[in-house]
């Protein structure tokens, strides 16, 4: 079974999971003091980087780490089977706080890490940015540690702005609209603005507009709030910008890949998107405009610049694990300052404040992108979608007014209908 020691991938792993077995042939022998740690991770650059560093951790601790590595769908399938069954053969688990985090926490799948994290001075929980930590906290208990973050920024064409007489990127949403219209008028065939338009796909990027207008998906009392004045203004702005200055014959099912393609083919001046995708725009092999792409902080709305600053992935400890003390040792190391800095230098945005303040931590990023991210980490909001159990259903509901705004329908009416449906979802989840 030595070949399974570090990584079990693909079909063989799916078979193992389907049979309810563990990668090491059975979990019955590994109890509280086991020196074998079973870690389940997703296919990601972060995972590849951490696997290369594992010998260091094993040498330091005397522990042996067995890594199960899966694609996102396989990962979800395995968690559904094993966590629902209360299995103890997963110790550390990589999960998506904003997608399944609330479900896992509500169901008691994630161990409470509060005392371990707060009582570990070397780990320094205070070094983590507040918004990502908020997303890994459930009912005031820390149930996960953020390891990979994303922030929304503004991508733009420096050459087109210069041609239209602009010397800097827009600092406000009003300026964005004005500049998009001017650049579009000066360059027939080029859209002033592009962004995601698909009902569910657009929700995450729309969220920054919503927050910057002073709104949110849920208010402070836990009620649906997508029909407030702020929310209606945000829907109207986002949809109106795409309707009036978006690509010709714009479709309403674009995800990031379609929107990015329009931008990288030189067909749009401005584009709001996750910073994690920036290399698609700056890589000459992927982008026709790589030499003229600039980045700026998300433009300020009436409530200021409030882009999302989220943890796309976090590490948690399976509540059913009998090896929780050693599981924490792994998180302590994998999410510690040294590994976070190493990951960031390798292109994986970290959740620690210290890595963004460290020149080494931003050396591989374009300077204007690093500056834009700094604004997001200071002013950011820790979620980019409704924080509910039924995330997919919620995104469909709150995303409908985006589509309606793009197609010129009654935004206020659509927001009201969405709010009613979203409130029902919230009530059903209580």
Secondary structure in CASP SS format (residue, H / E / C, confidence):
PFRMAT SS
TARGET T0000
AUTHOR 0000-0000-0000
METHOD secondary structure of the structure
MODEL  1
X C 1.00
X H 1.00
X H 1.00
X H 1.00
X C 1.00
X C 1.00
X C 1.00
X E 1.00
X C 1.00
X C 1.00
X H 1.00
X H 1.00
X H 1.00
X H 1.00
X H 1.00
X H 1.00
X H 1.00
X H 1.00
X C 1.00
X C 1.00
X C 1.00
X C 1.00
X C 1.00
X C 1.00
X C 1.00
X C 1.00
X C 1.00
X C 1.00
X C 1.00
X C 1.00
X C 1.00
X C 1.00
X C 1.00
X C 1.00
X C 1.00
X E 1.00
X E 1.00
X E 1.00
X E 1.00
X E 1.00
X E 1.00
X E 1.00
X C 1.00
X C 1.00
X H 1.00
X H 1.00
X H 1.00
X H 1.00
X H 1.00
X H 1.00
X H 1.00
X H 1.00
X H 1.00
X H 1.00
X H 1.00
X H 1.00
X H 1.00
X H 1.00
X H 1.00
X H 1.00
X H 1.00
X C 1.00
X C 1.00
X E 1.00
X E 1.00
X E 1.00
X E 1.00
X E 1.00
X E 1.00
X E 1.00
X C 1.00
X H 1.00
X H 1.00
X H 1.00
X H 1.00
X H 1.00
X H 1.00
X H 1.00
X H 1.00
X H 1.00
X H 1.00
X H 1.00
X H 1.00
X H 1.00
X C 1.00
X C 1.00
X C 1.00
X C 1.00
X C 1.00
X C 1.00
X C 1.00
X E 1.00
X E 1.00
X E 1.00
X E 1.00
X C 1.00
X C 1.00
X C 1.00
X C 1.00
X C 1.00
X H 1.00
X H 1.00
X H 1.00
X H 1.00
X H 1.00
X H 1.00
X C 1.00
X C 1.00
X C 1.00
X E 1.00
X C 1.00
X C 1.00
X C 1.00
X H 1.00
X H 1.00
X H 1.00
X H 1.00
X H 1.00
X C 1.00
X C 1.00
X C 1.00
X C 1.00
X C 1.00
X C 1.00
X H 1.00
X H 1.00
X H 1.00
X E 1.00
X C 1.00
X H 1.00
X H 1.00
X H 1.00
X H 1.00
X H 1.00
X H 1.00
X C 1.00
X E 1.00
X E 1.00
X C 1.00
X C 1.00
X E 1.00
X E 1.00
X C 1.00
X C 1.00
X E 1.00
X E 1.00
X E 1.00
X E 1.00
X E 1.00
X E 1.00
X E 1.00
X E 1.00
X E 1.00
X E 1.00
X E 1.00
X E 1.00
X E 1.00
X H 1.00
X H 1.00
X H 1.00
X H 1.00
X H 1.00
X H 1.00
X C 1.00
X C 1.00
X C 1.00
X C 1.00
X C 1.00
X C 1.00
X C 1.00
X C 1.00
X E 1.00
X H 1.00
X H 1.00
X H 1.00
X H 1.00
X H 1.00
X H 1.00
X H 1.00
X H 1.00
X H 1.00
X H 1.00
X H 1.00
X H 1.00
X H 1.00
X H 1.00
X C 1.00
X C 1.00
X C 1.00
X C 1.00
X E 1.00
X E 1.00
X E 1.00
X E 1.00
X C 1.00
X C 1.00
X C 1.00
X C 1.00
X C 1.00
X C 1.00
X H 1.00
X H 1.00
X H 1.00
X H 1.00
X H 1.00
X H 1.00
X H 1.00
X H 1.00
X H 1.00
X H 1.00
X H 1.00
X H 1.00
X C 1.00
X C 1.00
X C 1.00
X C 1.00
X C 1.00
X E 1.00
X C 1.00
X C 1.00
X C 1.00
X C 1.00
X C 1.00
X E 1.00
X C 1.00
X C 1.00
X C 1.00
X C 1.00
X H 1.00
X H 1.00
X H 1.00
X H 1.00
X H 1.00
X H 1.00
X H 1.00
X H 1.00
X H 1.00
X H 1.00
X H 1.00
X H 1.00
X H 1.00
X H 1.00
X H 1.00
X H 1.00
X H 1.00
X C 1.00
X C 1.00
X C 1.00
X C 1.00
X C 1.00
X C 1.00
X C 1.00
X C 1.00
X C 1.00
X C 1.00
X H 1.00
X H 1.00
X H 1.00
X H 1.00
X H 1.00
X H 1.00
X H 1.00
X H 1.00
X H 1.00
X C 1.00
X C 1.00
X C 1.00
X E 1.00
X E 1.00
X E 1.00
X E 1.00
X E 1.00
X E 1.00
X E 1.00
X H 1.00
X H 1.00
X H 1.00
X C 1.00
X H 1.00
X H 1.00
X H 1.00
X H 1.00
X C 1.00
X C 1.00
X C 1.00
X C 1.00
X C 1.00
X C 1.00
X C 1.00
X H 1.00
X H 1.00
X H 1.00
X E 1.00
X E 1.00
X E 1.00
X E 1.00
X C 1.00
X C 1.00
X C 1.00
X E 1.00
X E 1.00
X C 1.00
X C 1.00
X E 1.00
X C 1.00
X C 1.00
X C 1.00
X E 1.00
X E 1.00
X E 1.00
X E 1.00
X E 1.00
X E 1.00
X E 1.00
X E 1.00
X E 1.00
X E 1.00
X E 1.00
X C 1.00
X C 1.00
X C 1.00
X C 1.00
X C 1.00
X H 1.00
X H 1.00
X H 1.00
X H 1.00
X H 1.00
X H 1.00
X H 1.00
X H 1.00
X H 1.00
X H 1.00
X H 1.00
X C 1.00
X C 1.00
X H 1.00
X H 1.00
X H 1.00
X H 1.00
X H 1.00
X H 1.00
X H 1.00
X H 1.00
X H 1.00
X C 1.00
X C 1.00
X C 1.00
X C 1.00
X C 1.00
X C 1.00
X E 1.00
X H 1.00
X H 1.00
X H 1.00
X H 1.00
X H 1.00
X C 1.00
X H 1.00
X H 1.00
X H 1.00
X H 1.00
X C 1.00
X C 1.00
X C 1.00
X C 1.00
X H 1.00
X H 1.00
X H 1.00
X H 1.00
X H 1.00
X H 1.00
X H 1.00
X H 1.00
X H 1.00
X H 1.00
X H 1.00
X H 1.00
X H 1.00
X C 1.00
X E 1.00
X C 1.00
X C 1.00
X C 1.00
X C 1.00
X C 1.00
X C 1.00
X C 1.00
X C 1.00
X C 1.00
X H 1.00
X H 1.00
X H 1.00
X H 1.00
X H 1.00
X H 1.00
X H 1.00
X H 1.00
X H 1.00
X H 1.00
X H 1.00
X H 1.00
X H 1.00
X H 1.00
X H 1.00
X H 1.00
X C 1.00
X C 1.00
X C 1.00
X C 1.00
X H 1.00
X H 1.00
X H 1.00
X H 1.00
X H 1.00
X H 1.00
X H 1.00
X H 1.00
X H 1.00
X H 1.00
X H 1.00
X H 1.00
X H 1.00
X H 1.00
X H 1.00
X H 1.00
X H 1.00
X H 1.00
X H 1.00
X C 1.00
END
